[in-house]
Amino acid sequence: MLCQQAIAWHMQGSAAKAREALERALELAGEEGWVRIFVDFGPPMRHLLERGAASGSGGPAVVQLLTAFESAEPVASTPVPPLAEPIRERELQVLRSIASGLSNPEIAAQLNLSPNTVKTHVRNLYAKLGARKRSEALRRARDLGLING
């Protein structure tokens, strides 16, 4: 979850929060010896790790993880252009609720929002993600690493 948060914060332009989440994830991963979870996040995580290595944070764990990216099987994918406008925290909550299969009224109840506010957030998400329907928005969000596949 910390890896996903780090990517999401980075995509939203919050470098400090992204670095904080990534450092905590690295700390926990080092204790357990986890590598694959970072590699599974693909290019967005690699980018964050490279930034961490360049700034000197993360220590030997970052080097080990970047080496794991080198030996991982390449995944054929098309490059995903970044978002023109960052997704806000509340929009990200709505997006996660959509990904869990909730309807707009269910999201409104879960997040204690009015149904019209949820509709506004969904409309903003579609615009920011370049989508016309939920499935397109979810696919784009997964490609960007905002939600898990």
N, C-alpha and C positions, 0 to 999 in steps of 0.2 A: 504494500500500500504506500509506503514511503517513496518507493521508486516512481510510482504513478503520480504521487503528489509533486515530486521534484520536477517531473516532466511538465505537469500541468502548470505549476508556478512559473517555470521557464517560458512556456508558451504564452503565459499571460504577462510576461515582461518583468516578473518579480525575481530578479537574480538572487537576492539575499535569502528569500524564503526557499527558493529552489536549492541553493547551496546548503541551507540548514537541513532540509529534508534528505538530500543526498548524503550528507555527512552522517546523519543518524542511520540511514540505511546501510552505509558502508560500515559503520560501527557494529551494527547488529549482524551484518553478513560476515564480518571478520570473526565474530565470536562463533558463528555456526559453520563457517567455511562455504557459504553459498556463493555460487558464481553464476549458475545458469539463469537465475531469476533476472539478473541484470542483462544478460545477453538476449534473453527473450524479449526484452523491450526494444531491441533493435537500434536503428540509427539515432532516434532521439536520445536514448540513454548513452550511446557511444559519444555523442556530441557533448552531453553534460560531463561525462567522465574526462573527455579530452580537455574541456574547459577547466575542470578541477585539477588535472595534471599540470596544465599550463600555469595555474595560479599557485601550485604547490600544496593544495589541500588534498586530503585523502591518503597520502603516503603510499606505501607499497601496495595497498589493496587496489588502488586505482591502476597501477602498472599491471598487476596480475589480471584485473578485469579487462583492461585494454588488450592484453595478450590473448585472453579468452575470445575476444571479438575477432582477432586475427585467425584463430583456428576454428571458429564456428563456421558451419556451413552457410554459404551465402544464400540469402533469401532474395529471389527475383521479385522486385517491386518497382513501381514507378515512383519517382520522387514526389513527395507531398509538399506543395507550396505552403508556407506559413500563413497563419491567419492575418488578415489585414487589420483586424481589430481584436483585441484580447477578449476572452470570455471571462465574465465576472464570476465571483464565487457563487452567488445565488444561481446564476445560469448553469454553472457546473453542477450544482446540486440537482437542478431540474433535469439536466442531461443524464446524470447518473440514475435518476428516478425513471426516466424514459427507458434507459438501457435495462433496467430491472423489470420492464414490462408494465409499468403503471400507466393508467390513463390520466388525462388532465385533471379530472375531479379527484382521483386518488392522490395525485401529486399535490394538489391544493390542500387536501386534508392532511397529508403527511408533513408538508412543510409549513402548515398553518398560513396559507396564502389564499387569496380569493381566486376563483377560477379564471377571472379576467386577467389577473396578474400572471398566472401560469401561462395563459395564452400569449401574453406579451413576451414572456421569457422564451417561449417556444419559437415565436416569430423571430425574435432577435437571434436565437441560436441558428435557425435556418439561414438567416441572412449572413451571419458570421461564418458559418460552415459551408455556404454556397449550396444549400440543399433545398429541395421542394417538399420533401416528405421525411417522416421519421427514419425510415430505413437508410436513406441517403445521409441524413445527419449523423446517425450512429456509425455508419461505415467511415465517414470522414473523421469523426471523433476518434475512432479506433486507429485509423491511419496516422493520426496526429499524436497518438498515445495519451489522449485525454481520458479514455476509458479502456478497460480490459476487453479483449476479444472474447 
